[in-house]
Amino acid sequence: MRKDYNLEKRKYVIGGFIVVLVCIYIVRLFMLQIVDDSYKDKSEGNAYVHKMIYPSRGLIFDRKGKLIVYNQPSYDITVILKDVKPFDTIDFCNTLQITRQEFDERLEKVKETKRFYSEQVFLAHINLVDYGRIQEKLYRFPGFSIVQRIMRDYTQPVAASILGDIREVNAEEAEKDDYYNPGDYIGDMGLEKEYEKYLRGVKGEEILIRDHVGRIKGHYEDGKHDIKPQAGHNLRLGIDLDLQAYGEQLMRGKRGAIVAIEPATGEILALVTSPTYDPKLLVGKDRGKNYVQLLRDNDKPTFNRAIQAAYPPGSTFKPSQGLILQQEGIITPSTMYPCSHGFVIKGMRVGCHGHSAPLNLRPALTTSCNAFFCWGLRNMLNNKKYGTVADAFEVWKNHLVSLGYGKKLGIDLPFESRGFLPNSKYYNEHIKGGWNANTIISVSIGQGEVLATPLQIANLCAAIANRGYFYTPHIVKNIEGVGVLKVFKTKRVPTIDQKYYAEVIAGMRGAVTGGTCRKANLEGIEVCGKTGTAQNPHGRDHSAFMGFAPMNNPKIAIAVYVENGGFGADYGVPIGSLMMEKYLKGEVKRKDMESHMMNSRIN
């Protein structure tokens, strides 16, 4: 009998086809049961409701334990799309006082997530009146629920730029971090952003069971599988709330900043930016509208001038020059330089006010002599021991970097500016025909290309007060259950030997007792200070001051910068002095000076 080879081939073809079908079936089952959760979600969604329990966000206190930021109950309307059935949408809209168009837009936005079986925010931050009305009618609106959340509140309308706020998480943030779901809140700006992972806490969950018609019948296995939420960590700040509020009062009607630091720790006692705003504006359902208005405000109240603005430091820069010139052996305490109402050489002139001359470092700081520091930098850059002017300039720049200029200090707030320090490469690219000591001499007195933040100026003052070290300036003193972050406990030592600080401090003390900072004098307290009048090509000069006190046991180092404030003694010195008096004595007795500063307005 002959074999039918065609039949034999068909057998293998059919067998192979069956094997392929089985494989496809197995792969599909694997995808449905293991990889794709949608069917699992559907089945569980019919039997269980996973209800998120949101934790209490960490509270924020000042250095003395005064409460600054706390939580208030807030209510969101949430929806599970799978459970939505036909209902009276007009009644729903009237109850919540929204339009039908707004209802449709919000529901469409929720549908775009394609998360039909989990709870999502439909309407956030409803007020207590709306909450009461909807609570009574909720049974009429299948699929909709009320979830209690938290809303930030503030004990005083101050420190907005420090504290930041919270807002609804965006899609990109939710995708990057599994913690967040659409509709959740996240820290935005300030400490709320910087310490989000400490403040937010850990979510909890309740698993509820449904009956066959979708009604909630209680907790699954009596709550055995429920997870309790964990509250976020509280923050204790270095900020003195009373000093912060006082600084904001002094700066009202002005543009600029105040930064006060505790030298021994690097803790920031006050960080004022002006103009500012009430942090309550960025709370609740009007947050978005208010935020847009703040961004459009020409005064830029959301711009934190204390850490983001880069200004010419003016004569507050001179103490750093005194340190560098001594360190490099260019001057000694007895080195004298002339001043003919300024620095004059080869037809070039940098002006200066009248005072006795020639003079050495100590009276140069006391009288804020421009010529002394111009001569000093010129002699350093032209010194043959460095090889070239460019090499000498790099040595000068590196000393300044070690003192905290030209780079971000690392404060625990977002968006810090690095200021600006030029280097030799910068001048090679930007000065046509070459450059030398004379062409860039203005940097010696904090003008020209040099820019610094008020934070950097205050930090320099803290380093001088400590006689040669500083800690990274920081807002948070302690995180409950965590402690002080390691980065803020590390001492930073500039490239200046400790022995060279004494003469600079003596000059700064002389500026207060008989020089340009006489308004900073405080009875019974040895104050050291340095004025700054920074030239402004766009209008009136800026008024600046930096100082610390007491001289031999420093408790506060401060920098004040007032845009278009004129001479340093006009606004910078009195505001800085009042802040030191408030902090060190607890009260201010110079009421005339206080009233003048609080009531002054600068256009």
ZASEVEX-796667 format. One record per residue (C-alpha): x, y, z; residue in three letters. Coordinates in steps of 0.25 Angstrom, whole numbers, padded with zeros to 4 digits, always signed. Layout:
BEGIN
XYZALA
...
END
This chain:
BEGIN
+0000+0000+0000MET
+0006+0013-0004ARG
+0008+0025+0006LYS
+0000+0037+0004ASP
+0011+0048+0006TYR
+0001+0059+0004ASN
-0007+0054+0016LEU
+0005+0052+0024GLU
+0009+0067+0022LYS
-0005+0072+0025ARG
-0004+0065+0039LYS
+0009+0073+0042TYR
+0003+0086+0037VAL
-0010+0084+0045ILE
-0002+0080+0058GLY
+0007+0092+0056GLY
-0005+0101+0055PHE
-0011+0095+0068ILE
+0002+0097+0075VAL
+0003+0112+0070VAL
-0012+0114+0075LEU
-0008+0108+0088VAL
+0004+0117+0090CYS
-0004+0129+0086ILE
-0015+0125+0096TYR
-0004+0123+0107ILE
+0003+0136+0104VAL
-0010+0144+0104ARG
-0014+0138+0117LEU
-0001+0142+0123PHE
-0003+0156+0118MET
-0017+0157+0124LEU
-0014+0150+0137GLN
+0001+0154+0140ILE
+0005+0167+0132VAL
-0009+0174+0129ASP
-0016+0178+0142ASP
-0028+0183+0135SER
-0036+0171+0137TYR
-0031+0169+0151LYS
-0035+0183+0154ASP
-0049+0181+0148LYS
-0052+0169+0156SER
-0046+0175+0169GLU
-0054+0188+0166GLY
-0067+0180+0166ASN
-0064+0175+0180ALA
-0054+0184+0187TYR
-0052+0199+0188VAL
-0038+0204+0191HIS
-0039+0217+0199LYS
-0027+0225+0200MET
-0025+0232+0214ILE
-0016+0244+0213TYR
-0006+0247+0224PRO
-0005+0260+0232SER
+0006+0269+0226ARG
+0017+0272+0235GLY
+0016+0285+0243LEU
+0026+0297+0243ILE
+0031+0304+0255PHE
+0041+0315+0257ASP
+0054+0314+0265ARG
+0047+0317+0278LYS
+0036+0307+0276GLY
+0025+0317+0271LYS
+0016+0310+0261LEU
+0017+0316+0247ILE
+0010+0306+0237VAL
-0001+0297+0241TYR
-0012+0289+0235ASN
-0027+0292+0233GLN
-0037+0281+0228PRO
-0041+0282+0214SER
-0051+0274+0205TYR
-0049+0269+0191ASP
-0061+0263+0183ILE
-0055+0250+0177THR
-0061+0241+0166VAL
-0059+0226+0162ILE
-0063+0226+0148LEU
-0067+0212+0148LYS
-0078+0215+0158ASP
-0084+0227+0151VAL
-0099+0225+0147LYS
-0109+0235+0141PRO
-0113+0245+0151PHE
-0118+0260+0152ASP
-0106+0268+0147THR
-0113+0281+0148ILE
-0116+0278+0163ASP
-0101+0274+0165PHE
-0096+0287+0158CYS
-0106+0296+0166ASN
-0101+0289+0179THR
-0087+0292+0177LEU
-0089+0305+0170GLN
-0082+0301+0157ILE
-0087+0302+0143THR
-0091+0291+0134ARG
-0079+0294+0125GLN
-0069+0293+0137GLU
-0075+0280+0141PHE
-0073+0274+0127ASP
-0059+0279+0126GLU
-0055+0274+0139ARG
-0061+0260+0136LEU
-0054+0260+0123GLU
-0041+0263+0129LYS
-0043+0251+0139VAL
-0047+0242+0127LYS
-0034+0245+0120GLU
-0026+0238+0131THR
-0033+0225+0127LYS
-0033+0221+0142ARG
-0048+0216+0142PHE
-0047+0208+0155TYR
-0039+0217+0165SER
-0043+0229+0172GLU
-0039+0242+0166GLN
-0041+0257+0169VAL
-0053+0264+0162PHE
-0053+0277+0170LEU
-0043+0281+0180ALA
-0044+0290+0192HIS
-0059+0292+0194ILE
-0063+0301+0205ASN
-0071+0297+0217LEU
-0084+0302+0212VAL
-0083+0294+0199ASP
-0078+0282+0208TYR
-0091+0283+0216GLY
-0100+0284+0204ARG
-0093+0272+0196ILE
-0092+0263+0208GLN
-0108+0263+0210GLU
-0110+0259+0195LYS
-0098+0251+0192LEU
-0106+0238+0191TYR
-0113+0244+0179ARG
-0100+0245+0171PHE
-0094+0230+0169PRO
-0079+0229+0168GLY
-0076+0242+0175PHE
-0070+0243+0189SER
-0064+0253+0199ILE
-0050+0252+0203VAL
-0044+0260+0215GLN
-0031+0266+0211ARG
-0022+0276+0218ILE
-0020+0291+0214MET
-0008+0299+0219ARG
-0011+0311+0228ASP
-0002+0321+0234TYR
-0001+0328+0248THR
+0005+0341+0242GLN
+0004+0347+0228PRO
+0020+0346+0227VAL
+0031+0338+0221ALA
+0024+0334+0208ALA
+0037+0333+0200SER
+0043+0324+0211ILE
+0031+0315+0213LEU
+0026+0313+0199GLY
+0012+0306+0197ASP
+0006+0293+0192ILE
-0001+0291+0179ARG
-0007+0279+0171GLU
+0003+0270+0165VAL
+0005+0270+0150ASN
+0005+0258+0141ALA
+0020+0258+0140GLU
+0022+0258+0155GLU
+0012+0247+0157ALA
+0019+0239+0146GLU
+0033+0241+0152LYS
+0029+0237+0167ASP
+0020+0226+0170ASP
+0015+0233+0183TYR
+0007+0242+0175TYR
-0007+0240+0168ASN
-0014+0251+0159PRO
-0020+0261+0169GLY
-0010+0259+0180ASP
-0003+0271+0186TYR
+0012+0274+0185ILE
+0021+0285+0191GLY
+0023+0297+0182ASP
+0034+0307+0184MET
+0041+0309+0198GLY
+0042+0299+0209LEU
+0030+0292+0204GLU
+0037+0288+0191LYS
+0051+0286+0197GLU
+0046+0277+0209TYR
+0035+0271+0202GLU
+0039+0256+0205LYS
+0040+0259+0219TYR
+0027+0267+0220LEU
+0018+0259+0212ARG
+0017+0247+0221GLY
+0012+0233+0217VAL
-0002+0230+0211LYS
-0011+0220+0218GLY
-0022+0211+0211GLU
-0035+0205+0215GLU
-0041+0193+0207ILE
-0056+0194+0207LEU
-0065+0183+0201ILE
-0077+0185+0192ARG
-0090+0176+0191ASP
-0095+0172+0177HIS
-0101+0185+0174VAL
-0089+0193+0178GLY
-0093+0198+0192ARG
-0081+0199+0202ILE
-0083+0188+0213LYS
-0072+0191+0222GLY
-0057+0188+0223HIS
-0051+0176+0217TYR
-0048+0165+0228GLU
-0051+0176+0238ASP
-0040+0185+0234GLY
-0029+0175+0236LYS
-0022+0179+0223HIS
-0024+0194+0225ASP
-0012+0203+0226ILE
-0011+0215+0235LYS
-0005+0227+0230PRO
+0008+0233+0236GLN
+0008+0248+0238ALA
+0020+0256+0232GLY
+0032+0261+0239HIS
+0031+0274+0246ASN
+0041+0285+0243LEU
+0048+0294+0254ARG
+0054+0306+0246LEU
+0065+0315+0250GLY
+0056+0326+0247ILE
+0052+0336+0258ASP
+0038+0338+0254LEU
+0037+0352+0261ASP
+0050+0356+0255LEU
+0045+0352+0241GLN
+0032+0360+0243ALA
+0040+0372+0248TYR
+0049+0372+0236GLY
+0037+0371+0226GLU
+0031+0383+0233GLN
+0044+0391+0231LEU
+0045+0387+0216MET
+0031+0391+0213ARG
+0030+0400+0201GLY
+0044+0397+0197LYS
+0051+0387+0188ARG
+0062+0379+0193GLY
+0066+0368+0204ALA
+0071+0365+0218ILE
+0078+0353+0222VAL
+0082+0350+0237ALA
+0090+0338+0241ILE
+0095+0332+0254GLU
+0110+0331+0251PRO
+0113+0320+0260ALA
+0103+0310+0253THR
+0100+0316+0240GLY
+0085+0316+0243GLU
+0077+0327+0237ILE
+0070+0336+0247LEU
+0062+0344+0236ALA
+0062+0344+0221LEU
+0054+0356+0216VAL
+0051+0359+0202THR
+0042+0371+0198SER
+0032+0373+0192PRO
+0026+0360+0197THR
+0012+0355+0199TYR
+0002+0348+0208ASP
+0005+0333+0208PRO
-0010+0331+0209LYS
-0012+0336+0195LEU
-0007+0322+0190LEU
-0017+0314+0198VAL
-0030+0308+0194GLY
-0038+0308+0181LYS
-0033+0322+0177ASP
-0019+0318+0177ARG
-0017+0318+0162GLY
-0024+0331+0160LYS
-0015+0338+0171ASN
-0002+0331+0166TYR
-0004+0337+0152VAL
-0007+0351+0158GLN
+0006+0350+0166LEU
+0014+0346+0154LEU
+0008+0358+0146ARG
+0011+0368+0157ASP
+0022+0377+0152ASN
+0028+0377+0166ASP
+0031+0362+0165LYS
+0027+0358+0179PRO
+0030+0343+0176THR
+0045+0347+0173PHE
+0053+0344+0185ASN
+0063+0355+0185ARG
+0070+0350+0197ALA
+0075+0338+0189ILE
+0072+0340+0174GLN
+0076+0355+0172ALA
+0090+0357+0168ALA
+0095+0372+0172TYR
+0108+0379+0171PRO
+0113+0378+0186PRO
+0119+0391+0186GLY
+0128+0395+0198SER
+0123+0383+0206THR
+0133+0375+0197PHE
+0145+0383+0203LYS
+0147+0374+0215PRO
+0149+0362+0206SER
+0159+0370+0199GLN
+0166+0374+0212GLY
+0167+0359+0215LEU
+0172+0355+0201ILE
+0183+0366+0201LEU
+0188+0362+0214GLN
+0188+0347+0211GLN
+0196+0349+0198GLU
+0206+0358+0205GLY
+0203+0370+0197ILE
+0200+0378+0209ILE
+0202+0378+0224THR
+0194+0385+0235PRO
+0204+0397+0233SER
+0204+0398+0218THR
+0200+0412+0213MET
+0194+0416+0200TYR
+0190+0430+0196PRO
+0176+0436+0193CYS
+0175+0449+0185SER
+0160+0449+0186HIS
+0161+0435+0178GLY
+0170+0426+0171PHE
+0177+0434+0160VAL
+0188+0428+0150ILE
+0191+0430+0136LYS
+0179+0439+0133GLY
+0170+0429+0140MET
+0162+0432+0152ARG
+0153+0425+0162VAL
+0146+0435+0171GLY
+0146+0435+0186CYS
+0140+0444+0197HIS
+0149+0453+0206GLY
+0157+0447+0217HIS
+0171+0448+0223SER
+0182+0441+0214ALA
+0191+0433+0212PRO
+0185+0422+0220LEU
+0186+0408+0224ASN
+0176+0396+0224LEU
+0169+0399+0237ARG
+0165+0414+0234PRO
+0163+0410+0219ALA
+0151+0401+0224LEU
+0146+0411+0234THR
+0145+0422+0224THR
+0142+0413+0212SER
+0154+0418+0204CYS
+0153+0414+0189ASN
+0167+0417+0186ALA
+0173+0408+0196PHE
+0167+0396+0190PHE
+0169+0400+0176CYS
+0184+0401+0179TRP
+0184+0388+0186GLY
+0178+0380+0175LEU
+0187+0387+0164ARG
+0199+0384+0172ASN
+0195+0369+0174MET
+0191+0367+0159LEU
+0204+0374+0154ASN
+0213+0366+0164ASN
+0223+0358+0157LYS
+0222+0346+0166LYS
+0210+0341+0159TYR
+0216+0341+0145GLY
+0204+0348+0138THR
+0193+0358+0141VAL
+0183+0346+0137ALA
+0190+0337+0147ASP
+0189+0347+0158ALA
+0175+0349+0156PHE
+0171+0335+0157GLU
+0178+0334+0171VAL
+0169+0346+0175TRP
+0157+0340+0169LYS
+0159+0326+0176ASN
+0161+0333+0190HIS
+0147+0340+0187LEU
+0141+0326+0184VAL
+0146+0321+0197SER
+0139+0332+0204LEU
+0126+0328+0197GLY
+0125+0337+0185TYR
+0123+0333+0171GLY
+0116+0319+0174LYS
+0103+0315+0180LYS
+0105+0314+0195LEU
+0095+0302+0196GLY
+0084+0308+0204ILE
+0072+0299+0206ASP
+0063+0307+0197LEU
+0061+0305+0182PRO
+0066+0314+0171PHE
+0078+0320+0178GLU
+0087+0329+0169SER
+0102+0328+0169ARG
+0104+0342+0167GLY
+0116+0345+0157PHE
+0131+0346+0158LEU
+0138+0348+0145PRO
+0151+0340+0142ASN
+0162+0343+0133SER
+0155+0335+0122LYS
+0143+0344+0123TYR
+0152+0357+0121TYR
+0159+0350+0109ASN
+0146+0348+0102GLU
+0139+0361+0106HIS
+0150+0372+0106ILE
+0155+0376+0092LYS
+0169+0380+0091GLY
+0173+0372+0104GLY
+0172+0376+0118TRP
+0181+0379+0130ASN
+0180+0383+0145ALA
+0175+0397+0141ASN
+0164+0393+0132THR
+0157+0384+0142ILE
+0161+0392+0155ILE
+0146+0395+0159SER
+0145+0380+0163VAL
+0153+0384+0175SER
+0142+0392+0181ILE
+0131+0383+0178GLY
+0127+0389+0165GLN
+0129+0385+0150GLY
+0126+0371+0147GLU
+0125+0366+0161VAL
+0111+0362+0166LEU
+0106+0356+0179ALA
+0094+0351+0186THR
+0090+0357+0199PRO
+0092+0343+0205LEU
+0106+0343+0200GLN
+0109+0357+0206ILE
+0103+0352+0220ALA
+0111+0339+0219ASN
+0124+0347+0217LEU
+0120+0355+0229CYS
+0118+0342+0237ALA
+0132+0337+0233ALA
+0138+0349+0237ILE
+0131+0349+0251ALA
+0136+0335+0253ASN
+0150+0339+0249ARG
+0151+0329+0238GLY
+0140+0319+0236TYR
+0126+0318+0233PHE
+0115+0307+0232TYR
+0106+0306+0219THR
+0094+0316+0222PRO
+0081+0308+0225HIS
+0067+0311+0228ILE
+0063+0298+0235VAL
+0069+0296+0249LYS
+0064+0282+0251ASN
+0055+0271+0245ILE
+0047+0264+0255GLU
+0052+0249+0256GLY
+0064+0252+0247VAL
+0072+0263+0253GLY
+0081+0273+0245VAL
+0085+0269+0231LEU
+0100+0266+0231LYS
+0103+0276+0220VAL
+0099+0287+0230PHE
+0108+0282+0241LYS
+0121+0283+0232THR
+0130+0294+0235LYS
+0135+0302+0223ARG
+0149+0308+0224VAL
+0153+0319+0214PRO
+0167+0320+0209THR
+0170+0332+0218ILE
+0179+0330+0230ASP
+0172+0333+0243GLN
+0182+0343+0247LYS
+0178+0353+0236TYR
+0163+0355+0241TYR
+0167+0363+0253ALA
+0171+0376+0245GLU
+0158+0375+0237VAL
+0150+0374+0249ILE
+0156+0386+0255ALA
+0154+0394+0243GLY
+0139+0390+0243MET
+0138+0393+0258ARG
+0144+0407+0255GLY
+0133+0409+0244ALA
+0123+0408+0254VAL
+0129+0416+0265THR
+0134+0428+0256GLY
+0133+0424+0242GLY
+0122+0422+0231THR
+0114+0413+0240CYS
+0111+0422+0252ARG
+0096+0420+0251LYS
+0099+0405+0254ALA
+0104+0408+0268ASN
+0096+0401+0280LEU
+0098+0404+0294GLU
+0105+0393+0302GLY
+0108+0385+0289ILE
+0120+0385+0281GLU
+0115+0385+0267VAL
+0124+0384+0254CYS
+0120+0388+0241GLY
+0122+0392+0227LYS
+0114+0401+0218THR
+0112+0400+0203GLY
+0108+0409+0192THR
+0106+0402+0180ALA
+0106+0409+0167GLN
+0094+0407+0158ASN
+0094+0411+0143PRO
+0079+0411+0143HIS
+0076+0421+0154GLY
+0079+0424+0168ARG
+0090+0416+0175ASP
+0087+0404+0184HIS
+0088+0405+0199SER
+0096+0393+0205ALA
+0101+0389+0219PHE
+0107+0377+0226MET
+0110+0376+0240GLY
+0111+0367+0252PHE
+0110+0367+0267ALA
+0115+0366+0278PRO
+0129+0367+0273MET
+0135+0357+0282ASN
+0124+0348+0283ASN
+0116+0349+0270PRO
+0101+0345+0271LYS
+0096+0351+0258ILE
+0102+0355+0245ALA
+0094+0362+0235ILE
+0093+0368+0221ALA
+0083+0378+0216VAL
+0081+0383+0202TYR
+0071+0393+0198VAL
+0070+0396+0183GLU
+0071+0411+0179ASN
+0073+0414+0194GLY
+0085+0424+0192GLY
+0096+0424+0201PHE
+0099+0412+0210GLY
+0096+0420+0222ALA
+0082+0425+0217ASP
+0075+0411+0218TYR
+0085+0399+0219GLY
+0091+0404+0232VAL
+0079+0408+0240PRO
+0071+0396+0236ILE
+0082+0386+0239GLY
+0084+0393+0252SER
+0070+0392+0256LEU
+0069+0377+0253MET
+0081+0375+0262MET
+0075+0383+0273GLU
+0062+0375+0272LYS
+0069+0362+0272TYR
+0080+0365+0283LEU
+0071+0373+0292LYS
+0057+0368+0289GLY
+0052+0382+0287GLU
+0055+0395+0279VAL
+0057+0408+0287LYS
+0061+0417+0275ARG
+0046+0419+0271LYS
+0049+0431+0262ASP
+0059+0423+0254MET
+0049+0411+0254GLU
+0037+0420+0250SER
+0045+0427+0238HIS
+0050+0413+0233MET
+0036+0407+0234MET
+0029+0419+0227ASN
+0039+0422+0216SER
+0035+0418+0202ARG
+0045+0417+0190ILE
+0039+0418+0176ASN
END
